């Protein structure tokens, strides 16, 4: 469900190319993904074997609030390079605690869903620090809880590779 990469990174220079997806509500609180360009792309992608680089897209994730329990839309696995963790927030993973789990979707969610916290059981969590790299199985129910201000991460996301396979790819590179 989550894995900490055995290295850190330096904040890259980057430029926003365009907006991709926005999941916001009242007072524009929520999550925004933007496509970015960086001259440091190879350094970022280097956590993965070169043969799979084209299967991952490079984005900037910006979040300005707690994120309720959810699964991500379309993306399967995300590698988050945390630039600014914005406080002492925890990323929490859950499993259902009831048989008939109620879900909902925000307007632009396709295969992702929102869940009710009181119907879930916590099964693990982590607290990212600035310049940490974490891999997340974003098809598992997860949330961001705690003292949260603006959070930013550069992400390598994939629509193709499952979490377990991405972990093996990263371990392959770490062992070189």
C-alpha positions in Angstrom: 0.0 0.0 0.0 3.0 2.3 0.6 6.8 2.1 0.3 9.5 4.5 1.2 12.3 4.8 -1.4 15.8 4.6 0.1 16.9 8.0 -1.1 16.0 11.6 -1.0 16.2 14.2 -3.8 16.9 17.9 -4.3 14.1 20.2 -5.3 14.2 20.5 -9.0 13.6 23.5 -11.2 10.3 23.1 -13.0 7.7 24.9 -15.0 4.0 24.2 -15.2 2.9 23.3 -18.7 -0.9 23.0 -18.2 -3.6 21.9 -15.7 -4.6 18.3 -15.8 -7.2 17.5 -13.1 -8.7 19.4 -10.3 -10.6 17.9 -7.4 -11.8 20.9 -5.3 -14.8 21.9 -3.4 -15.8 24.7 -1.0 -13.3 27.6 -1.1 -11.3 25.8 -3.7 -10.1 23.3 -1.1 -8.8 20.1 -2.6 -6.2 18.7 -4.9 -4.8 20.0 -8.2 -2.6 18.1 -10.7 -0.6 20.1 -13.3 1.7 18.8 -16.0 5.3 20.1 -15.6 8.5 20.3 -17.5 11.9 20.1 -15.7 15.5 19.9 -16.9 15.9 17.5 -14.0 13.4 14.9 -15.4 16.1 12.2 -15.8 17.0 12.6 -12.2 13.4 12.1 -11.1 12.8 9.2 -13.5 16.0 7.5 -12.4 14.2 5.8 -9.5 12.8 3.5 -12.2 14.5 1.4 -14.9 14.7 3.4 -18.1 12.7 0.8 -20.1 9.5 1.9 -18.2 9.9 5.7 -18.2 7.4 6.2 -21.0 4.8 4.5 -18.8 4.9 7.3 -16.2 3.8 10.9 -16.4 5.4 13.8 -14.5 3.0 16.1 -12.6 2.9 18.6 -9.7 0.4 17.7 -7.0 -0.8 20.6 -4.9 -3.2 20.1 -2.0 -4.5 22.7 0.4 -6.6 20.7 2.9 -7.1 17.3 4.4 -8.1 14.8 1.9 -11.0 12.5 2.9 -10.8 8.7 2.3 -10.8 8.0 -1.4 -9.3 6.0 -4.2 -7.7 7.9 -7.1 -9.2 8.4 -10.5 -7.6 6.4 -13.4 -4.0 6.3 -11.9 -2.9 3.0 -10.4 0.4 3.8 -8.7 2.0 7.1 -7.8 5.6 7.9 -6.8 5.5 11.1 -4.7 8.6 13.3 -4.4 7.5 15.5 -1.5 8.6 19.1 -2.0 6.6 20.6 0.9 4.7 18.4 3.3 3.0 21.4 4.9 2.7 20.3 8.5 2.4 17.1 10.3 -0.1 15.3 8.1 -0.3 11.6 7.9 -1.2 9.6 4.8 -3.6 6.9 6.1 -4.7 3.7 4.4 -7.9 1.8 5.2 -10.0 -1.2 4.5 -13.7 -1.5 4.8 -15.1 -2.1 8.4 -18.7 -2.7 7.2 -20.2 -5.0 4.6 -22.2 -2.5 2.7 -19.7 0.3 2.2 -21.3 3.5 1.0 -19.3 5.5 -1.6 -19.8 8.7 -3.6 -18.0 10.5 -6.4 -17.1 14.1 -7.1 -18.0 15.5 -10.5 -14.9 14.5 -12.4 -14.1 11.2 -10.7 -14.3 8.2 -13.1 -13.2 5.0 -11.4 -12.2 6.7 -8.1 -14.5 7.0 -5.1 -14.9 8.9 -1.9 -15.6 6.9 1.3 -17.1 7.6 4.8 -14.4 7.5 7.5 -16.7 5.9 10.1 -17.1 2.8 7.8 -13.4 2.2 7.5 -10.6 0.6 9.6 -7.1 2.1 9.5 -4.5 -0.5 8.3 -1.4 1.7 8.0 0.0 5.2 7.7 3.1 7.2 7.2 4.2 10.8 7.7 6.2 12.1 4.8 9.0 14.6 5.3 10.2 17.2 2.8 12.4 15.5 0.1 11.2 12.0 0.9 10.1 9.7 -1.9 7.1 7.5 -1.3 5.3 5.0 -3.6 1.5 4.7 -3.0 -1.0 2.2 -4.2 -3.7 4.8 -4.9 -6.3 2.2 -5.8 -6.4 1.3 -2.1 -8.5 3.6 0.1 -6.4 6.4 1.6 -6.7 9.8 3.1 -4.5 12.7 4.3 -5.3 13.6 7.9 -3.8 16.0 10.5 -2.5 19.5 10.6 -2.4 20.2 6.9 -1.6 23.4 5.1 -0.3 23.6 1.5 1.3 20.4 0.4 3.3 19.9 -2.8 4.8 16.9 -4.5 6.2 16.0 -7.9 4.6 12.8 -8.9 5.4 10.0 -11.3 2.1 8.4 -12.0 1.2 5.3 -14.0 -2.0 4.0 -15.5 -0.2 0.7 -16.4 1.9 -0.7 -13.6 0.6 -2.1 -10.3 2.0 -1.1 -7.0 3.9 -4.4 -6.4 5.5 -4.2 -9.8 6.6 -0.6 -9.3 8.2 -1.6 -6.0 10.2 -4.3 -7.8 11.3 -1.8 -10.5 12.5 0.6 -7.8 14.4 -2.2 -6.0 16.0 -3.2 -9.3 17.4 0.3 -9.7 18.4 0.6 -6.0 20.4 -2.6 -6.2 22.4 -1.5 -9.3 
